[in-house]
Amino acid sequence: MRELKYLNKYLFKYKWHFLLGTIFVIISNIFQIIPAMLVRDAINYVVDNLNIYQSLGQSATQQKFFTVVAFGIMVFAGLIVLMAFLRGVFLYFVRQTLIVMSRLIEYDLKNEIFEHYQSLPLSFYRRNNTGDLMNRISEDVSRVRMYLGPAIMYGLTLITLFMMLIPFMFHKSATLSWYALSPMPFLALSIFYVNNIVERRSEKIQEHQSRLSTFVQEAFSGIRVLKSFNREAQSMEKFDRELDDYKKQSLKLTKIQSMFYPVIMALIGVSTILTVYAGSMEVINGNLKLGVIAEFIMYVNILTWPVTSLGWTSSLVQRAEASQKRINEFLKTKTNIVSEKDLVREINGKVEFKNVTFIYPDSGIKALKDISFTIAPGESLAIIGTTGSGKSTVSSLVSRLYDTRGGEVLIDDLPIADYNLTSLRKQIGYVPQDVFLFSDTVANNIAFGTVDSDQSKIEQAAKDADVYHNIMEFAAGFETRVGERGITLSGGQKQRVSIARAIVREPKILILDDALSAVDTKTENNILNSMKRIMRGRTTIIISHRVSSAKLANKIIVLVDGSIVEQGTHESLIGREGVYKDLYEKQVLQEAEEKTS
């Protein structure tokens, strides 16, 4: 239970649900026990009056006596029905307190985990796969909820019922109690044993289910590739194999589960037989009345489910502890991207790198090596380089998705670590190389990240990104849903929507991380012409492998293997023999070949 202690703060938060639930459990147990006493008294009432009824013979008095006895039996029956109704009412209250409490805690815990996920740095997501993150916030939290709801509810029922019923049974008849209760430990142990086997089999089924789901998801996501290579038959064969394994594991689980109720019924039968035997002997010896046998048989049935649930509840607690341990591992993971002075201010846009060196913590790759440069407010810098030269790392450091390992990044001459993260990132517009669009409307994707963008601003941003006419060609215009990850849009359209999303928030610093890689030369020129106006008065960092994108910048730096090898204006770099000129000549030649072809 050590890991589950983390949940005590939630149990304290919803203490009134817990306390009221406990009270309702006790009351419902009382109304469950009373009918057994009423049955006992009813049987004794009938037995005691049977001799009197027979002694009256066939007379009018006998008929009147029968009417009185029958009325008494009806009263007992009415009271039993009333007790059942009242128990049902309070069981409803039990679920409306304890089960509702578990749902409320589930809601809070998922919110806490999701909020914590969002506070963690990118390095955390590079170390952990998405499936595992999803599993902890869904499957693991659901298992924890089963502990907080059903496990606590049935545990309280078992404890309170035993505390009330066992002393009463022994007070009534110790001999009959020992006989009636003797199979119960075997019942609990049997259920616990069967449950453990069921759990192991269920885990294997879950693994097969995950593999099956992953396979189907990949098949549907890559359906174009699948059809293009004519691999439908092979895909079907593999799916059939995975499904066959899943079927075999499911059948094994079904065989084990089929033992569950036979074991329960057998042990209940043994307990009933022992109760009838011991009770009969006590009645013959004159120690008990006949109704007590029926009372104890009912007690055995009352105790059956709580005792049966003991193994199941124990299993729920074990599963919940394992799941909470996994959740706690992530909740204990702290972000190293924290604000040192929590500075909230409007920035001017000056960006300075001082002898910055950066090594990715998860891979150990040295992306930047002692680089320095300065961008004045409102100016633009182009960073040119081939794949793996460290271009995108610069954008990650400016957005403070990572912290430097050496040197310093300054914003308006202040260390970037001094700024409040939310305040800083609100003033940065970022267009990533790997475009991600949400399964939402085009308008909402553009307006993402800003809360006060009206339709006119959204449309202007679309025009600036040269995607307005494409959007208007859609049947629903800006209300067109783009599908999962923007699948209904072309690569160039997705990239331009991403650009519109960055500029609609009117950032002080605009970062274009290879933002034009998926558009053709004509579209690139249209966007670059629009960008001239957008970049005016705004600090802009253009990261690209295309020299054509760098022409807009006031200054250009060339990165090779994380080091600055050249820097200057477009004209000055063209005028010297170096990496930039070689890139420029190759790309000009490539564009010429594309036009002629």
KANORRA-V110641 format. One record per residue. N is the residue number from 1. RES is the residue in one letter. SS is DSSP state (2 for helix, 1 for strand, 0 for the rest). PSI is psi in radians with two decimals (999 if undefined). Layout:
# KANORRA-V110641
((N/RES/SS/PSI) (N/RES/SS/PSI))
This chain:
# KANORRA-V110641
((1/M/0/0.03) (2/R/0/-0.77) (3/E/2/-0.56) (4/L/2/-0.17) (5/K/2/-0.43) (6/Y/2/-0.47) (7/L/2/-0.11) (8/N/2/-0.55) (9/K/2/-0.58) (10/Y/2/-0.66) (11/L/2/-0.62) (12/F/2/-0.66) (13/K/2/-0.69) (14/Y/0/0.73) (15/K/2/-0.57) (16/W/2/-0.62) (17/H/2/-0.75) (18/F/2/-0.81) (19/L/2/-0.79) (20/L/2/-0.67) (21/G/2/-0.72) (22/T/2/-0.76) (23/I/2/-0.77) (24/F/2/-0.59) (25/V/2/-0.78) (26/I/2/-0.79) (27/I/2/-0.74) (28/S/2/-0.60) (29/N/2/-0.65) (30/I/2/-0.80) (31/F/2/-0.25) (32/Q/2/-0.59) (33/I/2/-0.66) (34/I/2/-0.74) (35/P/2/-0.62) (36/A/2/-0.70) (37/M/2/-0.68) (38/L/2/-0.70) (39/V/2/-0.75) (40/R/2/-0.88) (41/D/2/-0.61) (42/A/2/-0.77) (43/I/2/-0.79) (44/N/2/-0.62) (45/Y/2/-0.75) (46/V/2/-0.79) (47/V/2/-0.76) (48/D/2/-0.58) (49/N/2/-0.12) (50/L/2/-0.78) (51/N/2/-0.71) (52/I/2/-0.75) (53/Y/2/-0.73) (54/Q/2/-0.55) (55/S/2/-0.36) (56/L/0/-0.25) (57/G/0/-2.88) (58/Q/0/1.42) (59/S/0/2.94) (60/A/2/-0.58) (61/T/2/-0.68) (62/Q/2/-0.70) (63/Q/2/-0.71) (64/K/2/-0.70) (65/F/2/-0.72) (66/F/2/-0.69) (67/T/2/-0.71) (68/V/2/-0.77) (69/V/2/-0.75) (70/A/2/-0.68) (71/F/2/-0.70) (72/G/2/-0.70) (73/I/2/-0.72) (74/M/2/-0.62) (75/V/2/-0.77) (76/F/2/-0.77) (77/A/2/-0.74) (78/G/2/-0.71) (79/L/2/-0.67) (80/I/2/-0.77) (81/V/2/-0.72) (82/L/2/-0.75) (83/M/2/-0.70) (84/A/2/-0.72) (85/F/2/-0.78) (86/L/2/-0.64) (87/R/2/-0.74) (88/G/2/-0.71) (89/V/2/-0.80) (90/F/2/-0.46) (91/L/2/-0.62) (92/Y/2/-0.75) (93/F/2/-0.62) (94/V/2/-0.81) (95/R/2/-0.54) (96/Q/2/-0.15) (97/T/2/-1.03) (98/L/2/-0.78) (99/I/2/-0.69) (100/V/2/-0.69) (101/M/2/-0.76) (102/S/2/-0.64) (103/R/2/-0.68) (104/L/2/-0.73) (105/I/2/-0.68) (106/E/2/-0.77) (107/Y/2/-0.84) (108/D/2/-0.72) (109/L/2/-0.72) (110/K/2/-0.71) (111/N/2/-0.73) (112/E/2/-0.78) (113/I/2/-0.80) (114/F/2/-0.71) (115/E/2/-0.68) (116/H/2/-0.71) (117/Y/2/-0.79) (118/Q/2/-0.34) (119/S/2/-0.23) (120/L/0/2.61) (121/P/0/2.96) (122/L/2/-0.54) (123/S/2/-0.56) (124/F/2/-0.74) (125/Y/2/-0.42) (126/R/2/-0.45) (127/R/2/-0.43) (128/N/0/2.43) (129/N/0/2.72) (130/T/2/-0.66) (131/G/2/-0.71) (132/D/2/-0.71) (133/L/2/-0.75) (134/M/2/-0.70) (135/N/2/-0.64) (136/R/2/-0.54) (137/I/2/-0.19) (138/S/0/-1.27) (139/E/2/-0.82) (140/D/2/-0.72) (141/V/2/-0.64) (142/S/2/-0.67) (143/R/2/-0.65) (144/V/2/-0.69) (145/R/2/-0.64) (146/M/2/-0.55) (147/Y/2/-0.77) (148/L/2/-0.45) (149/G/2/-1.56) (150/P/2/-0.75) (151/A/2/-0.80) (152/I/2/-0.73) (153/M/2/-0.87) (154/Y/2/-0.56) (155/G/2/-0.80) (156/L/2/-0.69) (157/T/2/-0.79) (158/L/2/-0.83) (159/I/2/-0.89) (160/T/2/-0.65) (161/L/2/-0.76) (162/F/2/-0.74) (163/M/2/-0.58) (164/M/2/-0.75) (165/L/2/-0.74) (166/I/2/-0.86) (167/P/2/-0.68) (168/F/2/-0.73) (169/M/2/-0.77) (170/F/2/-0.56) (171/H/2/-0.64) (172/K/2/-0.84) (173/S/0/1.89) (174/A/2/-0.70) (175/T/2/-0.86) (176/L/2/-0.59) (177/S/2/-0.75) (178/W/2/-0.75) (179/Y/2/-0.77) (180/A/2/-0.65) (181/L/2/-0.19) (182/S/0/-0.62) (183/P/0/-0.22) (184/M/2/-0.78) (185/P/2/-0.69) (186/F/2/-0.63) (187/L/2/-0.84) (188/A/2/-0.78) (189/L/2/-0.67) (190/S/2/-0.77) (191/I/2/-0.68) (192/F/2/-0.74) (193/Y/2/-0.84) (194/V/2/-0.72) (195/N/2/-0.69) (196/N/2/-0.70) (197/I/2/-0.74) (198/V/2/-0.71) (199/E/2/-0.79) (200/R/2/-0.75) (201/R/2/-0.68) (202/S/2/-0.67) (203/E/2/-0.73) (204/K/2/-0.70) (205/I/2/-0.70) (206/Q/2/-0.70) (207/E/2/-0.78) (208/H/2/-0.67) (209/Q/2/-0.71) (210/S/2/-0.77) (211/R/2/-0.71) (212/L/2/-0.78) (213/S/2/-0.73) (214/T/2/-0.75) (215/F/2/-0.80) (216/V/2/-0.73) (217/Q/2/-0.78) (218/E/2/-0.67) (219/A/2/-0.75) (220/F/2/-0.68) (221/S/2/-0.63) (222/G/0/0.57) (223/I/2/-0.55) (224/R/2/-0.79) (225/V/2/-0.72) (226/L/2/-0.82) (227/K/2/-0.66) (228/S/2/-0.64) (229/F/0/0.10) (230/N/0/0.86) (231/R/0/0.39) (232/E/2/-0.75) (233/A/2/-0.79) (234/Q/2/-0.67) (235/S/2/-0.71) (236/M/2/-0.70) (237/E/2/-0.77) (238/K/2/-0.72) (239/F/2/-0.71) (240/D/2/-0.69) (241/R/2/-0.80) (242/E/2/-0.73) (243/L/2/-0.61) (244/D/2/-0.72) (245/D/2/-0.73) (246/Y/2/-0.71) (247/K/2/-0.77) (248/K/2/-0.76) (249/Q/2/-0.65) (250/S/2/-0.70) (251/L/2/-0.66) (252/K/2/-0.72) (253/L/2/-0.71) (254/T/2/-0.67) (255/K/2/-0.72) (256/I/2/-0.75) (257/Q/2/-0.48) (258/S/2/-0.29) (259/M/2/-0.32) (260/F/2/-1.08) (261/Y/2/-0.63) (262/P/2/-0.70) (263/V/2/-0.79) (264/I/2/-0.90) (265/M/2/-0.64) (266/A/2/-0.82) (267/L/2/-0.58) (268/I/2/-0.72) (269/G/2/-0.74) (270/V/2/-0.78) (271/S/2/-0.69) (272/T/2/-0.77) (273/I/2/-0.79) (274/L/2/-0.65) (275/T/2/-0.79) (276/V/2/-0.75) (277/Y/2/-0.94) (278/A/2/-0.68) (279/G/2/-0.71) (280/S/2/-0.75) (281/M/2/-0.70) (282/E/2/-0.66) (283/V/2/-0.76) (284/I/2/-0.68) (285/N/0/-0.08) (286/G/0/0.24) (287/N/0/-0.46) (288/L/0/2.80) (289/K/0/2.85) (290/L/2/-0.61) (291/G/2/-0.42) (292/V/2/-0.57) (293/I/2/-0.82) (294/A/2/-0.67) (295/E/2/-0.78) (296/F/2/-0.58) (297/I/2/-0.69) (298/M/2/-0.66) (299/Y/2/-0.70) (300/V/2/-0.78) (301/N/2/-0.60) (302/I/2/-0.68) (303/L/2/-0.29) (304/T/2/-0.92) (305/W/2/-0.80) (306/P/2/-0.72) (307/V/2/-0.72) (308/T/2/-0.71) (309/S/2/-0.24) (310/L/2/-0.80) (311/G/2/-0.75) (312/W/2/-0.74) (313/T/2/-0.73) (314/S/2/-0.70) (315/S/2/-0.71) (316/L/2/-0.72) (317/V/2/-0.74) (318/Q/2/-0.80) (319/R/2/-0.73) (320/A/2/-0.68) (321/E/2/-0.74) (322/A/2/-0.71) (323/S/2/-0.74) (324/Q/2/-0.55) (325/K/2/-0.74) (326/R/2/-0.71) (327/I/2/-0.77) (328/N/2/-0.59) (329/E/2/-0.73) (330/F/2/-0.68) (331/L/2/-0.46) (332/K/0/-0.21) (333/T/0/2.10) (334/K/0/2.55) (335/T/0/2.50) (336/N/0/-0.02) (337/I/0/1.53) (338/V/0/2.69) (339/S/0/2.27) (340/E/0/-0.57) (341/K/0/-0.04) (342/D/0/0.80) (343/L/1/2.16) (344/V/0/1.97) (345/R/0/2.78) (346/E/0/2.22) (347/I/0/2.70) (348/N/0/-0.53) (349/G/0/0.17) (350/K/0/2.28) (351/V/1/2.29) (352/E/1/2.29) (353/F/1/2.18) (354/K/1/1.86) (355/N/1/0.86) (356/V/1/2.24) (357/T/1/2.39) (358/F/1/2.31) (359/I/1/2.21) (360/Y/0/2.17) (361/P/0/-0.53) (362/D/0/-0.59) (363/S/0/-0.35) (364/G/0/0.16) (365/I/0/2.27) (366/K/1/1.81) (367/A/1/-0.64) (368/L/1/2.49) (369/K/1/1.68) (370/D/1/0.96) (371/I/1/2.57) (372/S/1/2.36) (373/F/1/2.86) (374/T/1/2.40) (375/I/1/2.08) (376/A/0/2.74) (377/P/0/2.29) (378/G/0/-0.16) (379/E/0/2.99) (380/S/1/2.56) (381/L/1/2.30) (382/A/1/2.32) (383/I/1/1.99) (384/I/1/2.47) (385/G/1/2.88) (386/T/0/3.08) (387/T/0/2.30) (388/G/0/0.17) (389/S/0/-0.18) (390/G/0/0.18) (391/K/2/-0.91) (392/S/2/-0.44) (393/T/2/-0.60) (394/V/2/-0.79) (395/S/2/-0.65) (396/S/2/-0.62) (397/L/2/-0.65) (398/V/2/-0.67) (399/S/0/-0.09) (400/R/0/0.73) (401/L/0/-0.42) (402/Y/0/2.82) (403/D/0/2.62) (404/T/0/2.66) (405/R/0/-0.31) (406/G/1/2.56) (407/G/1/-2.83) (408/E/1/2.47) (409/V/1/2.22) (410/L/1/2.43) (411/I/1/2.07) (412/D/0/0.75) (413/D/0/0.21) (414/L/1/2.49) (415/P/1/2.39) (416/I/2/-0.44) (417/A/2/-0.28) (418/D/2/-0.40) (419/Y/1/2.54) (420/N/0/2.23) (421/L/2/-0.78) (422/T/2/-0.77) (423/S/2/-0.72) (424/L/2/-0.87) (425/R/2/-0.41) (426/K/2/-0.41) (427/Q/0/0.22) (428/I/1/2.27) (429/G/1/2.16) (430/Y/1/2.20) (431/V/1/1.83) (432/P/0/2.79) (433/Q/0/-0.73) (434/D/0/1.71) (435/V/0/2.34) (436/F/0/2.08) (437/L/0/2.51) (438/F/0/2.71) (439/S/0/1.37) (440/D/0/-3.02) (441/T/1/2.81) (442/V/2/-0.75) (443/A/2/-0.79) (444/N/2/-0.56) (445/N/2/-0.68) (446/I/2/-0.69) (447/A/0/-0.04) (448/F/0/2.34) (449/G/0/-0.12) (450/T/0/2.46) (451/V/0/-0.15) (452/D/0/0.47) (453/S/0/2.01) (454/D/0/3.05) (455/Q/2/-0.63) (456/S/2/-0.69) (457/K/2/-0.68) (458/I/2/-0.78) (459/E/2/-0.68) (460/Q/2/-0.69) (461/A/2/-0.67) (462/A/2/-0.67) (463/K/2/-0.74) (464/D/2/-0.56) (465/A/0/0.07) (466/D/0/0.68) (467/V/0/0.00) (468/Y/2/-0.82) (469/H/2/-0.62) (470/N/2/-0.73) (471/I/2/-0.74) (472/M/2/-0.32) (473/E/2/-0.31) (474/F/0/2.62) (475/A/0/-0.68) (476/A/0/0.09) (477/G/2/-2.26) (478/F/2/-0.23) (479/E/2/0.13) (480/T/0/2.27) (481/R/1/2.30) (482/V/0/-0.11) (483/G/0/3.05) (484/E/2/2.16) (485/R/2/0.44) (486/G/2/0.57) (487/I/0/-0.41) (488/T/0/-0.15) (489/L/0/2.71) (490/S/0/2.94) (491/G/2/-0.76) (492/G/2/-0.68) (493/Q/2/-0.72) (494/K/2/-0.72) (495/Q/2/-0.66) (496/R/2/-0.60) (497/V/2/-0.66) (498/S/2/-0.67) (499/I/2/-0.77) (500/A/2/-0.65) (501/R/2/-0.59) (502/A/2/-0.68) (503/I/2/-0.30) (504/V/0/-0.41) (505/R/0/0.01) (506/E/0/1.10) (507/P/0/2.75) (508/K/0/-0.60) (509/I/1/2.21) (510/L/1/2.21) (511/I/1/2.10) (512/L/1/1.77) (513/D/1/1.58) (514/D/0/0.77) (515/A/0/-0.19) (516/L/0/0.32) (517/S/0/-0.42) (518/A/0/0.13) (519/V/0/2.74) (520/D/0/3.04) (521/T/2/-0.72) (522/K/2/-0.84) (523/T/2/-0.66) (524/E/2/-0.76) (525/N/2/-0.70) (526/N/2/-0.77) (527/I/2/-0.73) (528/L/2/-0.65) (529/N/2/-0.69) (530/S/2/-0.62) (531/M/2/-0.45) (532/K/2/-0.74) (533/R/2/-0.69) (534/I/2/-0.67) (535/M/2/-0.26) (536/R/0/2.15) (537/G/0/0.21) (538/R/0/2.27) (539/T/1/2.19) (540/T/1/2.32) (541/I/1/2.03) (542/I/1/1.97) (543/I/1/2.16) (544/S/1/2.80) (545/H/0/-0.07) (546/R/0/2.25) (547/V/2/-0.54) (548/S/2/-0.57) (549/S/2/-0.41) (550/A/2/-0.28) (551/K/0/-0.50) (552/L/0/-0.40) (553/A/0/2.59) (554/N/0/-0.48) (555/K/1/2.58) (556/I/1/2.38) (557/I/1/2.54) (558/V/1/2.16) (559/L/1/2.38) (560/V/1/2.06) (561/D/0/0.71) (562/G/0/0.05) (563/S/1/2.56) (564/I/1/2.08) (565/V/1/-0.42) (566/E/1/2.63) (567/Q/1/2.64) (568/G/1/-2.92) (569/T/0/2.97) (570/H/2/-0.79) (571/E/2/-0.76) (572/S/2/-0.64) (573/L/2/-0.56) (574/I/2/-0.54) (575/G/0/-0.08) (576/R/0/2.72) (577/E/0/2.03) (578/G/0/-2.94) (579/V/2/-0.75) (580/Y/2/-0.79) (581/K/2/-0.67) (582/D/2/-0.77) (583/L/2/-0.75) (584/Y/2/-0.81) (585/E/2/-0.68) (586/K/2/-0.73) (587/Q/2/-0.61) (588/V/2/-0.74) (589/L/2/-0.71) (590/Q/2/-0.74) (591/E/2/-0.67) (592/A/2/-0.71) (593/E/2/-0.66) (594/E/2/-0.68) (595/K/2/-0.72) (596/T/2/-0.53) (597/S/0/999))
